[in-house]
């Protein structure tokens, strides 16, 4: 089917898995591809991932790891807290990837600053982390869009009556009763970050929301591919895990 909407969860530097996933999608000129943010950190080829997405015709959202990198790199030697926060969250691997690839991050940072916080596709609303259930859209900030967990996951009813919110950010198996590789559905939202970098999972997930099909690549098993119907791989949320229940703590330094 043409005019597909293809949505990819947190890549976290796994370039080879991302390319395999895109090969399985085989997007045509009429298809739209969307990345939910967190292109870098933790995985081995962050520089290559950012370079590819930046130069592609695809769309990408701002994630909390883009924010961490943006906050840290211009502040080298100035803001120790921002630098350490990024390194602790996977920045070492990103620095190594830029050194190995011989890429200077300046143009990448400029591109990251232009990334939107959310995208409204009509019946689907894309954002990296979520949205605060008790704030209007105009009251939401980058802290909510890129960092929120507990408040969003415990939303008592859908935020939008006519839109499904699709998010990454929180690994799905950190919710109680969710197996590695499974997606999780809450009240009006769907989580597709299956933890590609985590030793418990290795799954990178792409969603063809037009046809309700899920494409997955496992980077721990030679980029093993599986394609399933959405209903086969999604689990309804019963109760968030400890991690998913954590209150979000956004970085103190806001982006310019």
N, C-alpha and C positions, 0 to 999 in steps of 0.2 A: 504493500500500500504506500502510495506517495504522500508527501506532506506530513511525514512523521515528526513527532516531537520526541527527541532522544535526550535523556537527562542522565548525567554521570555524577556519581558521588565522589567523595574525597579521594584524590589520587595519591597524595602524599609522596611525590617523587618516584612513583613506580611507572616510569616511562614505557618499558616494554609491555607491561600489563595493559596500560592505556592504549597503546597502538594495537595490541591484539583485540581489545574490546572494540575499538573503532573499526577494525577489519571485519569483525562479526556484525556490527551494525551496518557496515557498508553504506554510509549515508549518501543519498543522491543530492542533486542540486536543489531539489524542492524540500529536502528535509532540514530541520533546525536542530542543532546540537547545543546543549546547555551544560556547563560545568557548574557545580554548586559551591566552588571555592575550595580552599586548602589544597592547592596544586602541589605545594612544596612541604619540606621538612620530613624527617624520619626515614624516608626512602632514599635510594642511592642516586637518583638522577633528577633532582629537582630542577636544575638549570635547564635540562633538556625538555622537561615537561612544560615549563613556563615559556621557553622559546617556541615550542610547537604551538601551544594554545594561543600565544600572542600573535603569531603569524598566520593563524588559521582563520576561516570564516565563521568560527564558532563563538558562542556567547559564554561569558564567565562572570560569576558573582564574586563579591568580596567575601573572603572567609576570615576567621580569626587568625589563621597562620599568615595570611597576607598582611593583616594588620600588625602582627608581631614583627614581621620582617621590616615593614615600613617604619615602625616605631624604633627599631633597633639600629638599622644600618646608617641612617643619617646622624645617629647619636654616638657613634664610636668614640670612646674616650670622654664622653660628656654625661651620658645617662646610663650608669651602671645597671640600674634596675631593669630598664628596657632591654639592654643587651643580654643580661643574664636570663630574663624571662624567655627570650627567643631561643637562646642556646639550650635551656632546660627543656624546651618544647620541640626539639628536633633540629635546631638551627645549625648544629655542628655538621650534620649530614648535608645540609644545603650549602654551607660554605665549601665543604669538600667537593661537592658536585660542580660548583662554579669554577673552582681551581682546576679540576680535571678537564672540564669542558673548555676552559680558556675563554669563558664568557664574562664580561664585566656586567654587573647587575643594574647599571644606571638606567638603561632603557626599560628594563623589566620593572623597575620601581616606578618609573613614570607611567607605564601602562597600568600597573596595579592601582595607582592612585585614581585612575579613571573608572575602575570597576564599579558597577551598580551594587547597591545593597540588596535589592530584590528585583524580580521581574514578574509582571502580571501578564499571564498568557490567556486571560479570559476565564476559563474554567479551572485553570491551574495557576498557582501562585508559588514562585520559587524564591527561597531564601536559604542562607547557609545554616543558621542555627534554629531560628523560630521567631516568635513574636510574643510580646507580652499580652496576655489575654484581657487585661484590664486597662490598657492604654489604647487610645485611638491611633490610627496610622501616623498622624501628624506629630504625636507625642513620642513615637518610637525613635530610638537612636541607634547608632552603630553598635552600641553595647548589647541591645536586644537582638538585633538582626544577626550579629556575628558570635555572640557568646551565650545567650540564654539557654538554660536547660530546664530546671525544675518547674518554674512557673508555666512554661509552655507545655511541657510533657503532661502536666496535671490539669491542663485546660478542661473545664467541665463540659463544655459544648463547643462545637466548631466556631472559630472566629469569623469565618465567612460562611454565609448560607449557601453560596453558589460556587465556591472555589475550593479545590483541594490544595492544601499547603504541602509542598514537598521539600524536605530538608535533608542535610547531611549532619556533620558536626559530632553527633553522639553515636558511638558505635552501637549497633543494634543489639549485639549479644550482651551488652551491659544492662539491658532491661531483663527483669525476671522472666524466665520461661521462654526466652528467645534463643534459638540455636545459632551458632556461627553461620553466616551466609544468609540467614533469613532476614526479611524486611519486617518492619514493625509499623502497625497502624494504630493511631490514637484518634481522638475526637477531631475529625476534620483535617488530619495530617498524616503524612506517610514519611517514615525515615528510611533512607537508602544507604547510609554509611555503614558498610559491612566490615570495616576494619582491615583494609588491605595490608597495612604495615604490621598488624598484630600477629604474633606467633600462634594465637589461638584460632585465627581465621585465615587470612591471606586472600580473602575474596574482595575483588573490585567489582562494583555493581553499576550497570547501566540499565536504565528503564526506558522502554518504548511505551510511553504513556498513551499514545494513539491506539496501539493494538494490545495494551495490557500484557506486554511480554517483558521478561527480565533476562538480561544477558549478563553473565558473570564470568570472570577470569580469576583463577587462583594462582597467585604469584609464587606460592610455596610449592606448587606441584607442576612446574614447567608450563605455567600459563594454561592450565587445564581450563577448558571452556564448557559451560553449560547454559542452555537456553530453556527457560521455563515460563509457564503462564504466571501472571502476577498472583493469582489466587493460590498457586502451588507453593509459593515461597514467602507469602506475607502472613504474619501472625498478629492477631488483635492484642493490643496492650491490655494487660490486667493490672499490673502495678510496676512502676518504674523501679529500677535497681538503685543502689546507693549512689552510684556515679550519676545516673540520670536524674536523681533527686537533688543533686547539689545545686545550691544557689550560684548563679553565675557571678564571677568577679571580673569585671572588664578592666582593661589596662587603664592606668591613671592618665596617661598621656593620650589625648585625642588627636586624630589626624587633622592636618590643616585643611 
